[in-house]
């Protein structure tokens, strides 16, 4: 292979090749000419589904991998989701990857390459290609076992022995400027149906992207998206659920049915989600119905959740007699920290209910006697 031929090929980054099926063969493809720099452009493709909606991005890549004065061409197909998150690769018919000594990649090498390319936080992100080679080791430049510098030893677990430059080159192609270009393109497709689709997707990147666009700076979201957001809050992704809960304005949970739904979500959720919900309650004007349920559940809570419920109660403007009476029962809790916290909250509201006032007085007398005995 001559260098002249190689330079010609570099200028032609797109090529025709068999595209393996991925999430269904695209019904239609849109092509975008992307400028890499002042002299190079390439074709980025957007696959559309039967409804003409964007499905995923892909690119037929040709790139030279140059080392030890020799260059080898690499043909590979890359796939990304609609936000530029790399998903996978495959090859045009008959194409494979080889290592420095022309040994073909084994299946475990392809598996490791997939892991390498899937890691957005790879150490390869901040490494220059020249850092992968130590002086005097040019003839062994593509070997992890070469007597190279500290940088190569640092990224040893993030490259394939005998294919260091190949891993480096492909990772930067998968996570380079093209990501921003894909995000710009997807933004032009932003419609209400696309936002619904993203919110209900299993792809958490889609969910976050859509939530940032349907929930405004004040934490308010349109009614049309409420079912989608509620689905996220009860979904399997605890991080997305917590994000939605924390980002939404309290007005989202203002109505009584929505508050009861929130409590049901608490009962079905894991511990981390439960705590997020309890913290959310402190920012809401709670209905008597929800206060009744939360105070009823306090007896079975640990100290952390017990305290979170008390914080939510204390944040209210007033308490009904029923809620105050339920709280007063905890003045006799076996844990003195629990009963002391309840006493503090109840006295804050200056309850008028005689039963509650009697229990508060009894607790104060008992506490005074205990302190005297000490």
N, C-alpha and C positions, 0 to 999 in steps of 0.2 A: 504494500500500500504506500503510495507516494504522498508526500506532504501536500503537493498541489491538489491531488484528488481529495485529500482530507479537508483542505480549506474550502473547496467547492461544496463538500457535504455539510460543513458547518453552517454555510449560508442557507442551506435548505433543511431546516430543522423539522419540518413536517414531512411525513411520508405515508404511503398507502400500505396498509397491512390488515390482516384479518383481525377483527375486533371480537374477542370472546364475549359471550353473553354476560351481562352484569345487571342484576335487578330487572331482567327483561330487556331484550334488544330495543333500542330507541326507535320510536316510530318516525321521528324526524330529528335532525341535528342542525343546530345553528353554529356557525363558525365565527370566531372573533380573532382578528389579527392583533396580536399583542407584541408591543415593542419591548424587547429585552434591554437594548441599549441603543446607541446611535447607529449601529450598523446591523443589528440582528433583530429579526422579528420571528414569531412562530404562531402557529394556529392552535387556539384553544377551542374545544368543542363542547357544546352544551346539548345534552340529550334531553329530548322532550317526550312525554308520554302520550298516550292516545288522545288525551284531552288538551294537548298542546301546552301542558304545564311543565316547568323545568323539573328534571329528575336528578341529574348528576352531571358533573363535568368530567371530561377525559382529554387526554392529549397523547398523540402518537409521537413519542420522543426518539430523536436520534441525537446522541451526544458522543463525542470522542472522549476516551479516558486515556490521558497521556502520562507516561512514566518512563523513566530510564531512556529517554530519547525515542521511545516508540509509542505510537498511538493505536488504540484498538477501538473500533466503533461499537456502540451499544444501542440496540434497538429495543425499546420497551414501551408498553402502554401504561400510563398512570391514570388512576381514577380518584376523584375527590367528591365529597358531598357538596351541597349547594353553598356552603359557607367556606369552602376551601380546605376542609379537613381531609387529609389524605386517608383513603380507605384501602386501596389494594393496587396490585399491578398484575399484568400478564404480558404475553409476548405475541408479536405477529407470527404467523406460521413459519416454523423452521428456525426461529431465533432462540438463542440461549445466552447465558452469561458464562464467562470463563474467568479464571484467575490469571495471575501474572505468568505462570508457566504453562498457560493454555489448558490447564486442567478444567474440565467442565464443573459447574456448580452441582453439588449433590442436593438432594431434597432438603436435608437439614440446613444447607446454606441458604436455600430459598426461604425456608421458614425463618431463619435468623434475619435475613434481609427484610422480610415483612415486619418483624419486630422492630428492627432498626428504623425503618421508614415510618412506622406508626408512632414512634416516640417524638412528639413535638418538642420535648424539652431535652433532646439529646445534647450531649457535650459537643457534638459536631457543629452545633449552632454558632459557637464562638471560637472555632478553630480555623486558622488559615491553612490552606493546603500545604504551603511550604513548611508549616510547623510539624507536619507528619514525617518529615525526612530529616535525619541528622547528617551532618557533613561527613563525607567519606563513606556513606552508605547508599549512594544513588543506585548502585546495581542491585540493591535489595529493597528499593523504595516501597514496594508494595507488600512487604512481609511484616506481619506483626512481630515476628521474632527477630527482626533486624536490630542491629545495635543503634537504634534511633534515639531521639531525645525524649525528654520527660513527657511532652505532649502526647506522643504516640502511646506511651505506656499508660497514660491517663485514660485514653479513649479505647484501650485494648478491648474492653467488653462491648464496645459499641460499633465495632467493625468486624469484618470477616477476614481471617488469616489468608493472605494472598490476594485480597481484593479491597485493600484499604481505600485506594483512590476511587474505586467503583462505588463503594458505600458512601464516601464523602460526596462525590458528584451527584449521585442519585438523591441523597437526602436533601441537598440544597436545591435540587430541581423540584422536589416534592413540597418543600416548605419555603420557597423563595418568594419573589415578588408576585408570582402568579396567584398567590392566596388573596392578596388585596384586589387583584383584578377580578377574581371570581366573586368576591363580596360586592364589588361595585355592580357587576352584572346582575346578581341576584336582587340587589336593592331595586333595580328597575322593574323587577317582576313583583314587587311587593303589592299585594292586593289583600282584601279581607279574606278571600278563600285561602290564599297562601298562608296567611297568619294563622287561620284556624288549623290548617294542615300541620304547620310547624308546632303549634301548641299541643296538638294531640299526637305528635310523633314520639317514637321511642328514642329518637336522637336528641340527647340533652342539649347539644349545641343549638339545635333548632329551637328548642323550648326557651332557652335563655334569650336568644336573638329576638324571638317573637314577644316575649314578656317585656323586653326593653322597649318595644314599640307599641304595645297595647296598654301598658301601664304608664301614665304620664308622670311628670316630675313631682306631682302632688300625691302620687299613689292611687290615682283613680283610673278605673278601666271601664270601657263601654259595656253596657249590658249584654251585647252580643257575644262578648268573650267570657262572660262569667262562667258558663258551664265548662269551658275549656280550662279555665284557671282552677276551678273546683276539682276537676279531674286530676290536674297536676298535684294539687295539695293532698289528694288521696292516692297518688300514684306510688310506684315502686321506688322512684328516685327521691330519696330523702333530702338530697341537697337542693333539687329543684323545688320540692315542696316547701322547704324552709325558706327558700329565696322568695317564692310567691307570697308566703305568709308575712314575711318581713317587709316586703315592698308595697303590699296593698294598704291603702288608707283604711282607717277604721270604719269609714262609711260603707265599705264593702260588706261589713258584718253588722250593720246597724239594725237591720230588721230581725224580728224574733225568729222566723224560720231559719234564717242564715246562721244565727247564733246557735240554735239547736243543732244545725248541721255541723257547725264547728265543734261542738261538744261530742257529737257522735264520731267525728274524725279523731278527736282526742282519744276516745275509748278504743278505737281500732288501731291507733298508731303506735309506733315504737317509742321508746323512752325519749329519745332526742327530739322527735316531732312533738311529743306531748309537752315537753318543756318549752318549745317554741310557741305552741298554742297558748300555754299558760302565761307566758310573757306577753303575748299579744293581747290577752284579756285585760291586762292592766292599762291598755290604751283605749279601751272601749267603754262606753256607757252600757253596762250590762243590764239585761232584762231581769225581772224577778225570777223568771223561769230558769234562766241560766245560773243565776246566783244560787238558786235552790239546789240545782244539780251539782255545782262545784262544791258548795259547803257540805253537801251530803257525802261527797266522795272523800272529804279530807281525812276521815278516820283511817282509811287504808293507805294513805300517802306517806312517803318518807319525808324527812325534814326539808329537803330541797323543794319538792313539789308542794308540800304543806305551806312553805314560806311564799312560794310563787302565787298560790291561791290567795293567801292573806294580802299580798301586795295588790292583787287585782281587786279584792274587796275594799281595801283601804283607798284605792283610787276613785271609788264611786262617790257621788255627791251625797247620797243618802242610802240607808238600809231599811228594808222592810222589817217589820216585827218578826216575821217568819225567819228571815235570814239571820237576824240578830239572835234569835232563840237557838238556832242551830249552831251558831258560832259559840254561844255561851256554854254549850255542852262540853266544849273542849277546854273550858277552864278547869275541868277536873281530870285533864289528860295526865297520864302517868309520867310523861316526859315534861319536866318543869319548863324547859325552853319553849315547848309548844304552847303551854297554857299562858306563859308570860307574854308571848307574842300576840295571842288572842286577846288578852286583857288590854294590851296597848291599843289594838285596833278598835275594840269595842268602846273603850273610853273616848276615843277620838270622835266617835259619832254621837256621844252623849245620848244613849238610847232612853226613850221614855217608857218602854215596856217594863212593867213592874217585876216580872219574872227575871228578866235579864239584869235589872238593877240589883235585885236581891243576890243573884249569883256573883255579880261583880263585887258587891260589898263583902260577901262571904270569902271570895278569893283574896281580897285585899287584907281582910282580918287574918286569914290563915298565913299569908305571906309575911305580914308584920310579925306574927308570933314566931314563925320560922326564923326570921332574921334575929329576933330577940334571943332565941335559944342558942344561936351561933355565937 
